[in-house]
Amino acid sequence: MQMKDFVIDDSLKDLTSHNTVVMPLACYKITINQNIHGYIPLHWHDEIQFVLVVKGEAIFQVNEDWIEVREGDGLFINSGSLHMAQDKEQSGCVYICLNLSPFFVLSQELYTTYVKPYIQATNLTYLYIGVNEIWGKNILDAVLEIYQFIERKSQHYEIDITIQLAFIWKQLIDNGCKLEYIQTEILKNQRMKQMLSWIHENYAEKMMLGDIAKAGQLSRSECCRYFKRVLKTTPLNYVIDYRIQKSLYLLHQDDATITEVAYQVGFNSTSYFINKFKASINMTPLAYKNSKINNR
């Protein structure tokens, strides 16, 4: 199974169905450059995620950190963490993605002791999984096995999957990560999501820095520091980038004109939209639209 596009709501929460089997998990391959954006856009979800890069190299952003993941290695991304992925140097990166509900990792009786503390830890937004570490290789091999179980659907494969999930989690715990719980980190994550949610709900309207800051209960200067620290951009530049992302979907429609698209996503000038689109996508909106129509 190949996952191409993600459906996210106004808070960047991933709404993509994460069930490739009857259990609350999904395991599929992703080719990064086949996504409509050419990369996996920033999003988050309640599920935990394990990644295994099977071809090329990927660059992941998880909250404020940027992580290069080599072929053969992987990544654990914790529940609720903002993350995105892009191909490194056009390597044609392909990775296996295992998403699953934290409540399904272990039995209900064991969840409070062995899962919940790790899900809530503020210093475990992600964990690099190297194939050269014994515990890391064990996790990555198990992720691959789960992917193969789902592809083959042999008898009792669901039981095989649950066995592998318990094994994966034990390997992660055995890694010995010391857990921390910092309230300021929890609050920062919440405020960032609040500001992003407000932008995504109102991107088609006129945007002011003060409005974005108010959504996160911050001053304008603190709002700018949040965006610079987490997203390496300014709030208003993020708005422009997000409007361009939204325009990609509209440009796939045969009857949508460039001017109509520009105004629908919040630009009040067609020429300004064309200029910003070209700077971001390296082609004009019309060229992008024609290329998608011709490739159908």
URQUI-V271984 format. One line per field, one symbol per residue. ss: DSSP state (A for helix, B for strand, O for the rest). phi: phi as a letter, one per 40 degrees, with the letter a starting at -180 (. if undefined). A space follows every 50 residues. Layout:
ss=???
phi=???
This chain:
ss=OBOOOOOBOOOOBBOOOOOOOOOOBBBBBBBAAAOOOOOBBBBBOOOBBB BBBBBOOBBBBBOOBBBBBOOOOBBBBOOOOOBBBBBOOOOOOBBBBBBB OAAAOOOAAAAAAAOAAAAAOOOOOBBBBOOOOAAAAAAAAAAAAAAAAA AAOOOOAAAAAAAAAAAAAAAAAAOOOOOOOOAAAAAAAAAAAAAAAAAA AAOOOOOOAAAAAAAOOOOAAAAAAAAAAAAOOOAAAAAAAAAAAAAAAA OOOOOOOAAAAAAAOOOOOAAAAAAAAAAAAOOOAAAAAAAAAAOO
phi=.bcbbbbbcccgccbccbbcbcccaaaacbbdcccdcgaccdaaacccbb bbcbagbbbbbbfccbbcbcdgcaabbcdgccaaabccffcgdbbcbbba cdcbcbcdccdccbbdcccccccbcaacbccccdccccccccccccdcdc ccfcdgcccdcccccccdcccccccgcccbbbcccccccccccccccccc cbdcccbbdcccccccfbccccdccdccccbfacdcccdcccccdccccc cccccccccccdccchcbacccccccccccbgacdccccccccccc
